[in-house]
Amino acid sequence: LAEAILAHQFVPKSALPEKVAELMNKVGLSPRFIKKYPHEFSGGQRQRIAIARALAVEPKLL
């Protein structure tokens, strides 16, 4: 999620963890998952992360 935010928005690195936690809350994932590796997520959690990645760039149409 952080990579998508950094690539498409100007967000200071100090505010990045807060933005990632906000996106994870939006899709129903606990911010405690931030430190997990990709292979540790279930299929449904991976889908939620994909949705959060799409929301990270703040699209006009989703």
C-alpha positions as CSV (number, residue, x, y, z in Angstrom):
1,L,0.0,0.0,0.0
2,A,2.8,2.4,0.9
3,E,4.3,2.0,-2.6
4,A,1.1,3.0,-4.3
5,I,0.7,6.0,-2.1
6,L,4.3,7.2,-2.6
7,A,4.0,6.7,-6.4
8,H,0.8,8.7,-6.9
9,Q,0.6,11.2,-4.0
10,F,2.9,13.5,-2.2
11,V,2.8,12.2,1.4
12,P,5.6,12.8,3.8
13,K,7.2,9.5,5.0
14,S,6.3,10.5,8.5
15,A,2.6,10.4,7.6
16,L,2.8,7.2,5.6
17,P,2.1,4.7,8.4
18,E,-1.0,6.7,9.4
19,K,-2.3,6.7,5.8
20,V,-1.7,3.0,5.4
21,A,-3.5,2.3,8.6
22,E,-6.4,4.5,7.4
23,L,-6.7,2.5,4.2
24,M,-6.6,-0.8,6.0
25,N,-9.4,0.3,8.3
26,K,-11.5,1.4,5.2
27,V,-11.3,-2.2,3.8
28,G,-11.9,-3.9,7.2
29,L,-8.4,-5.0,8.0
30,S,-6.7,-4.4,11.3
31,P,-3.6,-2.2,11.2
32,R,-1.7,-4.9,13.0
33,F,-1.4,-6.6,9.6
34,I,0.9,-3.9,8.4
35,K,4.0,-5.9,9.3
36,K,2.9,-9.2,7.7
37,Y,4.4,-10.7,4.5
38,P,2.2,-11.2,1.5
39,H,2.2,-15.0,1.8
40,E,0.7,-14.7,5.3
41,F,-2.6,-13.3,4.0
42,S,-5.6,-15.4,3.1
43,G,-7.3,-15.0,-0.3
44,G,-10.0,-12.7,1.1
45,Q,-7.5,-10.5,2.8
46,R,-5.5,-10.2,-0.4
47,Q,-8.6,-9.1,-2.2
48,R,-9.1,-6.4,0.5
49,I,-5.5,-5.3,0.1
50,A,-6.1,-5.0,-3.7
51,I,-9.1,-2.8,-3.1
52,A,-7.1,-0.7,-0.6
53,R,-4.4,-0.3,-3.3
54,A,-7.0,0.9,-5.7
55,L,-8.3,3.4,-3.1
56,A,-4.8,4.6,-2.3
57,V,-4.6,6.7,-5.5
58,E,-7.9,8.4,-4.7
59,P,-9.6,7.6,-8.1
60,K,-12.5,9.6,-9.3
61,L,-14.2,6.4,-10.6
62,L,-13.7,2.9,-9.2
